[in-house]
Amino acid sequence: MSSLAPSYSRLLDFIRLGRPLHLFGGALFYTIGATIAQTPGGAFQRPVFLLGLAAMLAIQLVTHYSNEYFDFDTDQLNRNHTRWSGGSKVLPAGTLPRSIALYASLGCLVIAAVPVVWAAILSNNSLRSILIALVGMGLAWSYSSPPLSLNRRGLGEFTGAILIPGLTALYGFQLQAAAALSRELLALIPLCLFQFAMLLAVNLPDLESDQAVGKRTLVVLIGRKQAGRLYSAAVAAAVLSLPLLAWFQVLPPAFAAAIVLALPIAIGQIISMARGAWQKPNTWEALGFWSIGQLMAAGVGIFAVTLLRA
């Protein structure tokens, strides 16, 4: 029994290394895209959906594992980490060899290729779905990994905003849709803005350790105060986007209500930033939690509207 304990513990550490809780957001956004693709009377392709979901989750894990490997230097120095920032803390603890994260990331790239090709063969938009998946795989690797290392060049927040809600949902849409695009994909705008704000929030505690190793996130480049202001602007834009798009009849009126679940959280976050949360370490844990909360609440609201319209 005692001989099994170390192996079980290492397995749990490996699972933690992949930060599985973050996969739920990707699954939700992918499902939103697939739901937007449904038209009244249209056939939902379940095998294609499941294959695409498997591909998307594997691609997301590429980012998680490569981030753990290539951010090892800053994670070691980080003294302000929260449950939402500073990585999983598995590698700095020394319970697993650092190399396992790199092998896992490369392995997930290879694994993702199988459902990507299989789903494309079965889908209505084979070429477009493969192109989106390839772009997603490239960005997932390049977020933390050389040669681009986007998150070390002030582009990580923008890349994450485009990749996670945007391309993930677009991939789900393309696998199911008969058309190339739909105006309802504009409903992804607040999700991209909330994702951008969330990445700013989780990078706030890492500023000193990132600076020390030359990792130039957007928070490092503009400082915490300006990052706090940019955060509030992104959240305000996210809240206003769907009502404005509905007001100008770009989206159906029902989408104006999709943001209701996220609205109280968003207001609270803007007030918190106005009171200086950007500079108060004792608020960073809650700031990260509620930043994820408003993103997920908006996602659930948008999914509910798209599901009712399908």
C-alpha positions in Angstrom: 0.0 0.0 0.0 2.8 2.4 0.9 4.5 1.8 -2.5 1.4 2.9 -4.3 1.1 6.2 -2.3 4.0 8.0 -4.1 2.7 7.0 -7.6 -0.8 8.2 -6.7 0.6 11.5 -5.3 2.6 12.0 -8.5 -0.5 11.3 -10.6 -2.4 14.0 -8.7 0.4 16.4 -9.1 0.4 15.8 -12.9 -3.3 16.4 -13.1 -2.8 19.6 -11.1 0.0 20.6 -13.5 -2.6 20.7 -16.3 -4.9 23.0 -14.3 -8.1 21.0 -15.3 -10.5 23.5 -13.8 -9.6 26.0 -16.5 -10.8 23.5 -19.1 -14.5 24.1 -18.2 -14.3 27.6 -19.7 -13.0 26.3 -23.0 -15.6 23.6 -23.2 -18.4 26.2 -22.6 -17.1 28.6 -25.3 -16.7 25.7 -27.8 -20.3 24.6 -27.0 -21.5 28.2 -27.5 -20.0 28.2 -31.0 -21.6 24.9 -31.9 -25.0 26.1 -30.6 -24.8 29.3 -32.6 -24.3 27.1 -35.7 -27.7 25.4 -35.2 -30.6 26.6 -37.2 -34.2 25.6 -36.7 -34.6 22.1 -38.0 -30.8 21.8 -38.5 -29.1 18.5 -37.6 -26.7 18.5 -34.7 -23.6 16.3 -35.5 -22.8 14.7 -32.2 -19.7 12.7 -33.3 -18.2 15.8 -34.8 -19.0 17.8 -31.7 -17.3 15.3 -29.4 -14.3 14.9 -31.7 -13.9 18.7 -31.8 -14.3 19.0 -28.1 -11.5 16.4 -27.6 -9.3 18.4 -30.0 -10.0 21.7 -28.3 -9.3 20.3 -24.8 -6.0 18.8 -26.0 -5.0 22.1 -27.6 -5.9 24.0 -24.4 -3.7 21.6 -22.4 -0.8 22.5 -24.8 -0.9 26.0 -23.3 -1.3 24.9 -19.7 1.7 22.5 -19.8 4.0 24.7 -21.9 3.2 27.7 -19.6 4.2 25.6 -16.6 7.5 24.6 -18.3 8.5 28.0 -19.7 7.3 30.1 -16.7 9.3 28.0 -14.2 11.8 30.8 -13.6 9.1 33.4 -12.7 7.0 30.9 -10.7 10.0 30.0 -8.6 10.4 33.7 -7.6 6.7 34.5 -7.2 5.8 35.4 -3.6 2.4 37.0 -4.4 0.8 34.0 -6.2 -2.9 33.2 -5.7 -5.0 30.2 -6.7 -5.5 31.9 -10.1 -2.0 33.2 -10.8 1.6 32.0 -10.6 0.9 28.6 -12.2 0.0 25.4 -10.5 3.1 25.6 -8.1 3.8 21.9 -8.8 7.1 22.3 -10.6 8.6 24.8 -8.0 7.6 22.4 -5.3 9.9 19.8 -6.9 7.4 16.9 -6.8 7.7 16.4 -10.5 10.6 16.9 -12.9 10.3 20.1 -14.9 10.7 18.2 -18.2 7.4 16.4 -17.8 5.5 19.6 -18.5 7.3 20.0 -21.8 6.7 16.4 -22.8 3.1 16.7 -21.9 2.6 19.9 -23.9 4.3 18.3 -27.0 2.3 15.1 -26.5 -1.0 17.1 -26.4 -0.1 18.7 -29.7 0.3 15.2 -31.3 -2.8 13.9 -29.6 -4.9 16.9 -30.8 -4.0 16.2 -34.4 -6.1 13.0 -34.5 -9.5 14.4 -33.6 -8.8 17.6 -35.6 -8.4 15.6 -38.8 -11.2 13.1 -38.0 -13.7 15.9 -37.1 -12.8 17.8 -40.3 -13.4 14.8 -42.4 -16.9 14.4 -40.9 -17.8 18.1 -40.8 -19.4 20.4 -43.3 -16.4 22.8 -43.4 -13.4 20.6 -43.5 -10.8 23.1 -44.7 -12.0 26.0 -42.5 -12.1 23.9 -39.4 -8.6 22.5 -40.0 -7.3 26.1 -40.6 -8.9 27.4 -37.4 -7.5 24.4 -35.5 -4.0 24.9 -36.9 -4.1 28.6 -35.9 -5.3 27.6 -32.5 -2.5 25.1 -32.1 0.1 27.6 -33.1 -1.2 30.3 -30.7 -1.6 27.7 -27.9 2.1 26.7 -28.2 3.3 30.3 -28.9 1.6 31.8 -25.8 4.4 30.8 -23.6 6.8 28.9 -25.8 9.7 30.1 -28.0 10.3 31.4 -30.6 7.4 33.8 -30.2 6.8 33.6 -26.4 3.8 36.0 -26.8 3.2 36.3 -23.1 6.7 37.5 -22.5 6.3 40.3 -25.2 3.2 42.0 -23.9 0.9 40.1 -26.2 -0.3 37.3 -23.9 -3.4 39.1 -22.7 -4.5 39.8 -26.3 -3.7 36.3 -27.5 -5.6 34.7 -24.7 -8.6 36.9 -25.4 -8.6 35.9 -29.0 -7.7 32.3 -28.6 -9.8 31.1 -25.7 -13.3 32.5 -26.1 -12.9 33.6 -29.8 -11.2 30.9 -31.8 -12.5 28.1 -29.5 -16.1 29.1 -30.2 -15.4 29.7 -33.9 -14.0 26.2 -34.1 -17.1 24.8 -32.6 -19.2 26.8 -35.0 -17.3 25.8 -38.1 -17.5 22.1 -37.3 -21.3 22.3 -37.2 -22.3 25.2 -39.5 -23.4 25.0 -43.1 -22.5 28.7 -43.5 -19.1 30.3 -43.3 -20.0 32.9 -40.6 -23.0 34.1 -38.6 -23.8 37.5 -37.2 -24.5 35.9 -33.9 -20.8 35.2 -33.5 -20.6 38.9 -32.5 -22.0 37.7 -29.1 -18.5 36.5 -28.4 -17.2 40.1 -28.1 -18.0 40.4 -24.3 -16.4 37.0 -23.7 -13.2 38.1 -25.3 -13.2 41.4 -23.3 -13.9 39.6 -20.0 -11.1 37.1 -20.9 -8.7 40.0 -21.5 -9.7 41.6 -18.2 -9.2 38.3 -16.4 -5.7 37.9 -17.7 -4.8 41.4 -16.6 -6.2 40.5 -13.1 -4.2 37.3 -12.7 -1.0 39.0 -13.9 -1.2 41.8 -11.3 0.3 39.6 -8.5 3.1 38.4 -10.8 4.6 41.8 -11.7 7.7 41.7 -9.6 8.7 38.1 -10.4 7.9 38.6 -14.1 10.1 41.8 -14.1 12.9 39.9 -12.4 13.2 37.3 -15.2 12.5 39.7 -18.1 9.0 38.5 -18.7 7.2 41.6 -20.2 3.5 41.0 -19.7 1.2 43.9 -20.5 0.9 44.5 -16.7 4.7 44.8 -16.5 4.8 47.2 -19.5 2.1 49.6 -18.4 2.2 49.1 -14.6 -0.4 48.1 -12.1 -2.3 51.4 -12.0 -2.8 51.6 -15.8 -3.6 47.9 -15.9 -6.4 48.5 -13.3 -7.8 51.3 -15.5 -7.6 49.1 -18.6 -9.3 46.3 -16.7 -12.2 48.5 -15.8 -12.5 49.8 -19.4 -12.6 46.3 -20.8 -15.2 45.2 -18.2 -17.4 48.2 -19.0 -17.1 47.6 -22.7 -18.0 43.9 -22.2 -21.1 44.8 -20.3 -22.3 47.4 -22.8 -21.4 45.5 -26.0 -24.4 43.1 -26.3 -27.1 45.7 -25.3 -25.6 48.1 -27.9 -25.5 45.5 -30.6 -29.1 44.6 -29.9 -30.1 48.3 -29.8 -28.6 48.8 -33.3 -30.3 45.6 -34.4 -27.0 43.9 -35.2 -28.0 41.1 -32.9 -31.5 39.9 -31.9 -33.0 41.7 -28.8 -32.7 38.6 -26.7 -28.9 39.0 -26.6 -29.3 42.2 -24.6 -30.3 40.1 -21.6 -27.4 37.6 -21.9 -25.2 39.8 -19.9 -27.5 40.0 -16.8 -25.8 37.3 -14.8 -22.4 39.0 -15.2 -23.6 42.5 -14.6 -23.6 42.5 -10.7 -20.1 41.0 -10.7 -18.8 43.5 -13.3 -20.1 46.5 -11.3 -18.5 45.2 -8.2 -15.2 44.6 -10.0 -15.2 48.1 -11.4 -15.9 49.6 -8.0 -13.1 47.4 -6.5 -10.6 48.7 -9.0 -11.7 52.3 -8.4 -10.9 51.8 -4.7 -7.4 50.6 -5.6 -7.6 46.9 -5.7 -4.9 46.9 -8.4 -2.4 47.9 -5.6 -3.7 45.8 -2.7 -2.3 42.3 -2.4 -5.0 41.3 0.0 -7.6 41.8 -2.8 -5.8 40.0 -5.6 -7.2 36.6 -4.7 -10.8 37.8 -4.8 -10.1 39.9 -7.9 -8.9 36.9 -9.8 -11.8 34.7 -8.6 -14.5 37.3 -9.6 -12.8 38.0 -12.9 -13.2 34.3 -13.7 -16.7 34.5 -12.3 -17.9 37.3 -14.6 -16.5 35.6 -17.6 -18.2 32.3 -16.8 -21.5 34.1 -15.9 -21.5 35.9 -19.2 -20.7 32.6 -21.0 -23.6 30.9 -19.3 -25.9 33.8 -20.2 -24.9 33.8 -23.9 -25.2 30.0 -24.0 -28.7 30.1 -22.6 -29.8 32.7 -25.3 -28.2 30.7 -28.1 -29.7 27.5 -26.9 -33.2 28.9 -26.8 -32.8 30.3 -30.3 -31.4 27.1 -31.8 
